[in-house]
């Protein structure tokens, strides 16, 4: 299956409220439509994760990010531009997302992906996509396809074919929290 068809299938599944496993700019991820509350609930259930722990969202562009955050501080753009590895920023003022995806304080963790497959997937889907590591909560993240637990493969609605053969080290993104008043906190390097 070629990448274009793989992305088309994944987008179809997410549009119907389904959950996918897909390669990202970091580790393999469990994803769904970030605006669909029922799909987000499925992701929490698959991960066996408490829904008080927020999930990361991937977008393909600055413009798309601005649809989901009321006011993106200028320093966020600087961090995205200067980052040497995939960087997730937790931003205040989340909007237009599933309520069970937004943290209690109204923030959301967002990342603009530069990796070819996940960027194209986000572009074709035209919405933010949930991107949480492909693992049961508390277990190690799946760096490559062969690291994904069989119960996860069975629990999702679609497993992407792209990059399944890859066998190289991948690490989760850096996570930085930015508040509207300018406070910066490094959550994960």
C-alpha positions as CSV (number, residue, x, y, z in Angstrom):
1,X,0.0,0.0,0.0
2,X,1.4,3.4,-0.9
3,X,1.5,6.3,1.6
4,X,-1.2,8.3,-0.2
5,X,-3.7,5.4,0.2
6,X,-2.6,4.7,3.7
7,X,-3.3,8.3,4.7
8,X,-6.7,8.3,2.9
9,X,-7.7,5.2,4.9
10,X,-6.6,6.7,8.2
11,X,-8.4,9.9,7.5
12,X,-11.6,8.0,6.6
13,X,-11.4,6.1,9.9
14,X,-10.9,9.2,11.9
15,X,-13.8,11.1,10.2
16,X,-16.1,8.2,11.3
17,X,-14.9,8.6,14.9
18,X,-12.3,5.8,14.8
19,X,-8.9,5.4,16.4
20,X,-5.7,4.8,14.5
21,X,-2.1,3.7,15.2
22,X,0.4,5.8,13.2
23,X,4.0,6.8,12.9
24,X,4.7,10.4,14.1
25,X,7.7,12.8,14.3
26,X,8.6,11.0,17.6
27,X,7.3,7.5,18.6
28,X,4.3,5.6,17.2
29,X,1.1,7.2,18.3
30,X,-2.5,6.4,19.0
31,X,-4.6,9.0,17.2
32,X,-8.1,10.2,16.6
33,X,-10.1,13.4,15.7
34,X,-9.2,15.8,18.5
35,X,-12.6,17.5,18.1
36,X,-14.6,14.2,18.7
37,X,-15.3,13.6,22.4
38,X,-16.3,10.0,21.9
39,X,-13.1,9.2,19.9
40,X,-11.0,10.8,22.5
41,X,-12.8,8.7,25.2
42,X,-11.9,5.6,23.2
43,X,-8.2,6.6,23.2
44,X,-8.2,7.0,27.0
45,X,-9.9,3.6,27.3
46,X,-7.4,1.9,25.0
47,X,-4.4,3.4,26.9
48,X,-6.1,2.6,30.2
49,X,-5.3,6.2,31.2
50,X,-7.2,8.5,33.6
51,X,-8.9,11.2,31.5
52,X,-7.6,13.9,33.9
53,X,-4.2,13.4,32.2
54,X,-4.4,15.5,29.0
55,X,-3.2,14.2,25.6
56,X,-1.0,15.8,23.0
57,X,-2.4,17.1,19.7
58,X,-0.6,17.2,16.4
59,X,-1.2,19.9,13.7
60,X,0.5,20.5,10.4
61,X,0.9,24.3,10.4
62,X,0.9,27.5,12.4
63,X,-2.5,28.4,10.9
64,X,-4.0,25.2,12.1
65,X,-2.5,25.6,15.6
66,X,-4.3,29.0,15.9
67,X,-7.7,27.4,15.4
68,X,-7.3,25.6,18.8
69,X,-5.6,28.1,21.0
70,X,-7.2,31.5,21.8
71,X,-3.9,33.5,21.9
72,X,-0.6,31.9,21.0
73,X,2.1,33.9,22.8
74,X,5.0,35.1,20.5
75,X,7.5,33.1,22.5
76,X,5.7,29.9,21.4
77,X,6.5,30.7,17.8
78,X,10.1,31.3,18.7
79,X,10.3,28.0,20.5
80,X,8.8,26.1,17.6
81,X,11.1,27.9,15.2
82,X,14.3,27.3,17.2
83,X,13.6,23.8,18.5
84,X,16.2,21.2,17.3
85,X,13.9,18.3,18.1
86,X,10.1,17.7,18.1
87,X,8.7,20.0,20.8
88,X,5.3,20.1,22.3
89,X,4.1,23.3,24.0
90,X,1.3,23.3,26.6
91,X,-0.7,26.5,25.9
92,X,-3.5,28.2,27.8
93,X,-6.9,29.0,26.2
94,X,-7.8,25.8,24.3
95,X,-10.8,26.1,22.0
96,X,-12.6,24.1,19.4
97,X,-11.4,20.7,20.8
98,X,-13.2,17.8,22.5
99,X,-13.8,18.9,26.1
100,X,-12.3,15.7,27.5
101,X,-9.0,16.6,25.7
102,X,-8.6,19.9,27.4
103,X,-6.8,20.0,30.8
104,X,-8.7,21.2,33.9
105,X,-6.8,24.5,33.7
106,X,-8.1,25.1,30.1
107,X,-4.7,24.3,28.5
108,X,-3.8,21.9,25.6
109,X,-0.5,20.3,24.6
110,X,0.1,21.1,20.9
111,X,2.9,20.1,18.5
112,X,3.5,21.2,14.9
113,X,4.9,18.2,13.2
114,X,7.5,18.5,10.5
115,X,7.8,14.7,9.8
116,X,6.5,13.8,6.3
117,X,3.9,11.2,7.1
118,X,2.3,12.8,10.2
119,X,2.4,16.3,8.6
120,X,0.6,15.0,5.4
121,X,-1.9,13.1,7.6
122,X,-2.7,16.2,9.6
123,X,-3.0,18.3,6.3
124,X,-5.3,15.8,4.7
125,X,-7.5,15.4,7.8
126,X,-7.7,19.3,8.1
127,X,-8.0,19.1,11.9
128,X,-5.9,18.5,15.0
129,X,-5.1,14.8,15.6
130,X,-4.6,13.3,19.0
131,X,-1.1,12.0,19.3
132,X,-0.4,9.9,22.4
133,X,2.3,7.3,22.6
134,X,1.3,3.8,21.4
135,X,1.4,2.0,24.8
136,X,-0.7,1.1,27.8
137,X,-0.3,3.9,30.4
138,X,2.9,3.3,32.4
139,X,4.5,1.0,29.8
140,X,7.4,2.1,27.5
141,X,6.4,4.0,24.4
142,X,6.6,2.1,21.1
143,X,9.6,3.6,19.3
144,X,8.9,1.4,16.2
145,X,6.0,-0.6,14.9
146,X,7.3,-3.9,16.2
147,X,7.3,-2.5,19.7
148,X,3.5,-2.1,19.8
149,X,1.7,-4.5,22.1
150,X,-0.7,-6.9,20.3
151,X,-3.6,-5.8,22.5
152,X,-3.2,-2.2,21.1
153,X,-3.1,-3.5,17.5
154,X,-6.4,-5.2,18.2
155,X,-8.0,-2.3,20.0
156,X,-7.7,0.3,17.3
157,X,-9.8,0.7,14.1
158,X,-6.9,1.2,11.7
159,X,-3.1,0.6,11.8
160,X,-1.1,2.6,9.3
161,X,1.3,0.7,7.0
162,X,3.8,3.5,6.5
163,X,7.1,3.1,8.3
164,X,6.3,-0.3,9.7
165,X,9.7,-1.7,8.6
166,X,11.7,1.1,10.3
167,X,14.0,0.0,13.2
168,X,15.7,3.0,14.7
169,X,15.6,4.8,18.0
170,X,12.8,7.4,18.5
171,X,12.2,9.4,21.6
172,X,9.2,11.4,22.8
173,X,9.0,15.1,22.3
174,X,10.3,17.8,24.6
175,X,7.4,19.3,26.5
176,X,7.3,23.0,27.5
177,X,4.4,24.7,29.4
178,X,3.8,28.4,28.5
179,X,1.2,30.4,30.4
180,X,-0.5,33.5,29.0
181,X,1.5,35.7,31.5
182,X,4.8,34.4,30.0
183,X,5.9,31.8,32.5
184,X,7.9,29.0,30.9
185,X,8.3,25.5,32.5
186,X,10.2,22.6,31.0
187,X,8.1,19.5,31.7
188,X,10.2,17.0,29.7
189,X,13.6,17.7,28.0
